Amino acid sequence: MDVQSSTSASQPTISTLSRTAFTAVCRQLEEFIRSEKTSASFACGGTIPVKKTVGDAEDAGTVKSSGPINVFWKLKSEAQKLTLPLGSSVDAEDGSDTRLRQLVADCEPAGFGRGQETVMDSKYRKARKLETSRFATSFHPADFGIIERVEQVLLPTLDKLDEGILQIRRMHIELYKLNVYSGPSGLFKSHVDTPRSKNQIGSLVVCLPSPFKGGNLIVRHEGREVDFDWEHQSADTIQWAAFYSDCDHEIKTITDGDRITLTYNLYAVTELLDRANQISAIIDPKSFPLYGFLKDLLMMPGFMKTGGVLGAFCSHAYPHASEDASALLPRGLKGADLVLYSVLHSLGIEVDVLPVMIGHGYLDIEDDWWDSDEYTETDPYPDPYPNPSGHSDNDNGNRYDDDARVDYSSFSKDDQKVRKVQKVKVNSPYAYVDPGKKVHVGKSLNPYVAADTYEDQPFAKILKEHWSTREYEKPITWVTTPLLENIKHAMAYLAYGNEASQARTYSYAAILAVIPAWNERQQLLERVQNE
């Protein structure tokens, strides 16, 4: 989908978005975040355009392009060279087709591992290969940022903090083989790769520019599937995919042409980094569809015209309530969380990763809500998407008109894990989407707290004394919901009195972005527009 054109076409012309329009764009944002989470969790990929001649101009702001790729190999005592794409060699006596056929012929049949043996079965795998001792290539993934991109998506950056030194995980790659799958019957049925060592976490497959038909790479993991369809750009584009070692994957039948790939093993290595050093954001936020969507959204005068706060609960679990949390985050974000944070930051928006406590912070949200001393029957419909004007429909900002009710049946199963209240009463409120008093945002990444209190002390006072909270001028618009598996212990407090008791509270990590009012963000957007 063309994000920019589709969002621009739907921009309302009114000065302030209506409640319906505001809810719609927030739901769109939620879908973008969810799609990033789904697609980025176990596989990622990209393309690199190829300039057929050295003199071709490269437009500013476009993805870095590559020159023609050379493959060198030995045939007896003679060195051979093939330049791809076909016909791009500066050699007057190119003979690319002949050299391509020679490369295929010089490769040996490729088998597959079964236990400790290598099996040759053309019905299961029909391909040819060259070992690294027999070939060399001018293509290097590091030249195009592929390693950094794979690190950010597949590899948790931070391991742990010890005495001010960060142990970070980085990616080391090793060229493994050159493979050729040729029409009309090249294929590799569904299989899982055998790791070459305990540190291997995945594989990188780079498809060199050579025309072919078919040959889709299908990667599956935990019931989900990513289809890398490289046929349509195969003649003149480098295409790549990376995925975890435990992913089931297959190569569909090649019906015509030659699918030439370089396969790399991916290894996780640990390095030490001084705590004071910053890990730069290597990924380009502009490469994500979310960037165009959020940029268009911020350029709409009616979107949060008087300002507001966007909140998104993190998709992954982090040690956000540990002593080292402030050193580990946000630099340790991964997957969809990294995408959202980096996109907001690149747009000049004030964005933080902060702990969020729902209600009294109990593990059981249902019990927590009904035990809340702040709940009233007059507030049955807290709205996840506050009034777009920035003003609530009542004085405390917690109650909205009946037409603002949200149909929660459309939310994913993951979201509904924490929607226990829905089973109790049709009109049950949802604490975690309430922009009012029942959602508490930590002032900073607070470490776990053990506190002493007294019997019947109001929870608000306990928070004020032991778990500092941040107050925003505008209500928070929550565009995602929390996942129970990401919850962490936030505070334990012992209440003294006639009946002493102990309670434990929990928090989630969330990304919160302060959106300036339209008259304040115009200058910010002008700068972004010119970049």
Phi, psi and omega in degrees: 000137176279101188298313186296315182290323183290323180284324180296323183292336184260009182290123177294152181264351181290158186293327178230133182299139174292164180301319181297315181293321180296315178300321181296315182290328177293322177293323176299317179298318178300319180295321178299315181295318180296321180293324176296319180297318184292315187277336188264000190282327184228351180208151175210164181196178181188182180227152176228114179294150181245127173276124184287336176229156183297330185278354181299136181284147177246116183294139178296141177086353179273167177298138181303131182261167181244152169281178177304146183260132177257138173240124180248140176209166183258134171238104187058244182257002184255141176273138180242153179219134173237130178253129179240143003296160178301136179085005182262359182289144177279353179291124182297328179257063189299296182059043185302315182300318180296318181291325177297315179297325179293318178300312181300317181293327183280346175285152178260155179303141181256134177256201178212157183276137173223101187068235181262005183243158175259126185250139175252113180211103185292344176284335180263316176218124176236102184201170176232161187213159168233132175284159183297338178288349185250355182213166174215160181216154178275355181272132177227118182306327182296335181292343187238015176073014182294319182298315181296319179298315180294320177303313185294327185268316187262340189242118172302124189291321188251138179260297179198170180243130181221113177054047176079000180250126178275131170265113182248153179256131179236167182258131171245132181244152182221123177296129187251311182200162165253127180241146176232124173247120187244149175286155011261011189218013179294138181194169171211109184291169187306132183200170174238130182293148174270116180301140181279341177201171182292341180270353180285130181246347183183192181225150174241128178243122179248120181265117182282155185288103177205127188293137175203167177235143184081209174072025178301139173266117180252123180244130183235146179201122176051048175083358178250160187217139173238130183251111176266103182262102187258000185301313192291333178248016188295331187288327190222019183223138172277130181232144185218158177212144176228146182202162181291155182296331183272009179278134172282133181211159180211160175244117181293165185298132173278120182267340180198148177084193183229123178263105185255122183230149169256128180250132180239143170271139180253128181238143175266127178235151181256133176234160178256139181221132178301139184302329184287337182287149179255140174271118184290152176280102188280327183289153177266108182302332182292345181281350181265140177305329181299328180299309181298321181295311181293323179298314178298321181297315181291338179275359176274114181304329183279350179278116182047055186304322180261013180096167180179186180228128174261133179235138177221119176292138184297145180280336183245160177273138179224157176281060189284350178248022179264169178297333185263009187303318183293336178273332184274336182236144009273359187298338181268007179298152180218164175056226183297328179295317177299317180299309182298312182298312184294324178294313179298316181297319181293337178273005177082014182274139174291116185225140181223157168255119187223156176280146180230127177252132182259125181059234176271006179077017179288157179291324179268104185297325182298309179295321181303314185296311186287341176275351187293129178283358181258357182279141173223149180294344181279000182237062187276350187229064174297135188258130179293339183243096184301167179306125185297344179285347182093358179246140180277170180276358173213185189289326186265358174076016184250352185238142183226164180296156181299332182287357180266004180299145182252138176278099185282353180294342182277352183283158183289166178297324178301316181296324187280357177301327183256013182262046182297328183299330183301329183283342186275317188204135183303320184267018182297139176280167179239109186302320189283351175251004181280121180283006184264218191288344188275356174247119184250122180259126179294146180294329178207183178284083185291133172288165179305135185242136171247119188233150173254132179227187176237162185302138177067015176291129181302142182298324180300323180288323177299316178298314183300323184275330190235344184218085187301135181247159178256134178255130177256147179291331181245156177293155180271132173262108181273122182256353172222168181245158184281154176251131184301329181290349180260006184283147179226153175296129181252318186201145171234134179223140180256122181261118180271152179157198179299324178235086182297145181213162179230141179225151178235135180243162186229159178218163176243155171272138180218154175259123181238131183236127179271115181268118180293158174297158185304316183292344178265332185267357180299316180295320178299317182289329177297321178294316180295322182297328183274353182281000000 
